[in-house]
Amino acid sequence: MEYEKIKKDILQKLKEHLPEHLSYHSVVHVKDVINAVEKIAIAEGISGEELMLLKTAALFHDTGFLYGAKDHEEKSCDIAAEHLPKYGYKDEQIQKIKGMIMATKIPQSPTNHLEEIMADADLDYLGRDDFFTIGNKLFEELTMFGIVNSERDWNLLQEKFLESHHFFTQTSIQKRNQKKNENLEIIKSKLNS
């Protein structure tokens, strides 16, 4: 598996071809998820080939946005299946990667430990100090798509999402839950003021 080579190629492709109006689903987000997936995986005792598969899934998980937001996870799987064989990935590895990509689809429903790690990495920011900075990028993007029309709509959407969301891995539960709950309380206080 030539991960470093494909990483360079895919990040370049995303830089050149992702629509500029994607303020959240950007190269920055992809790099953030690769970073998060590596940290969570290592804390969860994952290494070697499985870690490489996770990082590859993180690299590809939003490539479908090259063709639009609708069903982007399925498109990301197709793109991964198209490119990965050229970089030494076997069919069985590609199937696992596709499962991990699909685990990021909302509502998340991972079916194994690697998929749980991937799901948690994609939403790692929910329990971090940069939650509102990153959230603002998503707000811009959703406003542009006409999904939210005001800051109040956005805060209501975030409140509902954070209340229904849960982390899957012990690592994310321990490291991110408390801050996620604090972020939720801030949103609720905004809505009540």
For each residue, the residues with C-beta under 8 A, 3 or more apart:
1: 49 52 56 87 88 89 93
2: 5 6 87 88
3: 6 7 52 55 56 87
4: 7 8
5: 2 8 9 87
6: 2 3 9 10 56 59 83 84 87
7: 3 4 10 11 34 55 59
8: 4 5 11 12
9: 5 6 12 13 83
10: 6 7 13 14 59 60 63 83
11: 7 8 14 15 27 30 31 59
12: 8 9 15 16
13: 9 10 16 17 63 66
14: 10 11 17 18 26 27 30 63 66
15: 11 12 18 27
16: 12 13
17: 13 14 66
18: 14 15 22 25 26 27 65 66
19: 22 65
20:
21: 141 144
22: 18 19 25 26 65 141
23: 26 137 138 140 141 144
24: 29 134 137 138 140 141
25: 18 22 29 62 65 69 72 141
26: 14 18 22 23 29 30 137
27: 11 14 15 18 30 31
28: 31 32
29: 24 25 26 32 33 62
30: 11 14 26 27 33 34 58 59 61 62
31: 11 27 28 34 35
32: 28 29 35 36 124 125 134
33: 29 30 36 37 58 61 121 122 124
34: 7 30 31 37 38 55 58 59
35: 31 32 38 39
36: 32 33 39 40 58 120 121 122 124
37: 33 34 40 41 54 55 57 58 117 118 121
38: 34 35 41 42 51 54 55
39: 35 36 42 43
40: 36 37 43 44 117 120 121 124 169 171 172
41: 37 38 44 46 47 50 51 54 117
42: 38 39 45 46 47 51
43: 39 40 171 175
44: 40 41 113 117 169 170 171
45: 42
46: 41 42 50 51 54 113 114 117
47: 41 42 50 51
48: 51 52
49: 1 52 53 93
50: 41 46 47 53 54 114
51: 38 41 42 46 47 48 54 55
52: 1 3 48 49 55 56
53: 49 50 56 57 93 96 97 100 114
54: 37 38 41 46 50 51 57 58 100 114 117 118 121
55: 3 7 34 37 38 51 52 58 59
56: 1 3 6 52 53 59 60 80 84 89 97
57: 37 53 54 60 61 80 96 97 100 101 118
58: 30 33 34 36 37 54 55 61 118 121 122
59: 6 7 10 11 30 34 55 56 63
60: 10 56 57 63 76 77 79 80 83 97 101
61: 30 33 57 58 73 76 100 101 104 118 122
62: 25 29 30 65 72 76
63: 10 13 14 59 60 66 75 76 79 80
64: 67 68 71 72 73 74 75 76 77 78 79
65: 18 19 22 25 62 68 69 72
66: 13 14 17 18 63 75 79
67: 64 72 75
68: 64 65 72 75
69: 25 65 72 145
70:
71: 64 74 75
72: 25 62 64 65 67 68 69 75 76
73: 61 64 76 77 101 102 104 105
74: 64 71 77 78 102
75: 63 64 66 67 68 71 72 78 79
76: 60 61 62 63 64 72 73 79 80 101
77: 60 64 73 74 80 81 98 101 102
78: 64 74 75 81 82
79: 60 63 64 66 75 76 82 83
80: 56 57 60 63 76 77 83 84 94 97 98 101
81: 77 78 84 85 94 98
82: 78 79
83: 6 9 10 60 79 80 86 87
84: 6 56 80 81 87 89 93 94 97
85: 81 88 89 94
86: 83
87: 1 2 3 5 6 83 84
88: 1 2 85
89: 1 56 84 85 93 94 97
90: 93 94
91: 94 95
92: 95 96
93: 1 49 53 84 89 90 96 97
94: 80 81 84 85 89 90 91 97 98
95: 91 92 98 99
96: 53 57 92 93 99 100 114
97: 53 56 57 60 80 84 89 93 94 100 101
98: 77 80 81 94 95 101 102
99: 95 96 102 103 111 112 114 115
100: 53 54 57 61 96 97 103 104 114 115 118
101: 57 60 61 73 76 77 80 97 98 104 118
102: 73 74 77 98 99 105 115
103: 99 100 108 109 110 111 115 116 118 119
104: 61 73 100 101 108 118 119 122
105: 73 102 108 109
106:
107: 164
108: 103 104 105 119 122 123 168
109: 103 105
110: 103 115 116 118 119 168
111: 99 103 115
112: 99 115 116
113: 44 46 116 117 169
114: 46 50 53 54 96 99 100 117 118
115: 99 100 102 103 110 111 112 118 119
116: 103 110 112 113 119 120 168 169
117: 37 40 41 44 46 54 113 114 120 121 168 169
118: 37 54 57 58 61 100 101 103 104 110 114 115 121 122
119: 103 104 108 110 115 116 122 123 168
120: 36 40 116 117 123 124 167 168 169 171 172 176
121: 33 36 37 40 54 58 117 118 124
122: 33 36 58 61 104 108 118 119
123: 108 119 120 126 165 167
124: 32 33 36 40 120 121 127 128 172 176
125: 32 128 130 131 134 135
126: 123 131 162 165 176 180 183
127: 124 131 167 172 175 176 177 178 179 180 183
128: 124 125 131 134 176 179
129: 179
130: 125 133 134
131: 125 126 127 128 134 135 179 180 183
132: 135 136 183 186
133: 130 136 137
134: 24 32 125 128 130 131 137 138
135: 125 131 132 138 139 158
136: 132 133 139 140
137: 23 24 26 133 134 140 141
138: 23 24 134 135 141 142
139: 135 136 142 143 148 151 154
140: 23 24 136 137 143 144
141: 21 22 23 24 25 137 138 144 145
142: 138 139 145 147 148 154 157
143: 139 140 146 147 148 149 154
144: 21 23 140 141
145: 69 141 142
146: 143 149
147: 142 143
148: 139 142 143 153 154 157
149: 143 146 153
150: 153 154
151: 139 154 155
152: 155 156 191
153: 148 149 150 156 157
154: 139 142 143 148 150 151 157 158
155: 151 152 158 159 187 190 191
156: 152 153 159 160 191
157: 142 148 153 154 160 161
158: 135 154 155 161 162 187
159: 155 156 162 163 184 187 188 191
160: 156 157 163 164
161: 157 158 164 165
162: 126 158 159 165 180 183 184 187
163: 159 160 184
164: 107 160 161
165: 123 126 161 162 180
166:
167: 120 123 127 172 173 176 177 180
168: 108 110 116 117 119 120 172 173
169: 40 44 113 116 117 120 172 173
170: 44 173 174
171: 40 43 44 120 174 175
172: 40 120 124 127 167 168 169 175 176 177
173: 167 168 169 170 176 177
174: 170 171 177
175: 43 127 171 172
176: 120 124 126 127 128 167 172 173 179 180
177: 127 167 172 173 174 180 181
178: 127 181 182
179: 127 128 129 131 176 182 183
180: 126 127 131 162 165 167 176 177 183 184
181: 177 178 184 185
182: 178 179 185 186
183: 126 127 131 132 162 179 180 186 187
184: 159 162 163 180 181 187 188
185: 181 182 188 189
186: 132 182 183 189 190
187: 155 158 159 162 183 184 190 191
188: 159 184 185 191 192
189: 185 186 192 193
190: 155 186 187 193
191: 152 155 156 159 187 188
192: 188 189
193: 189 190
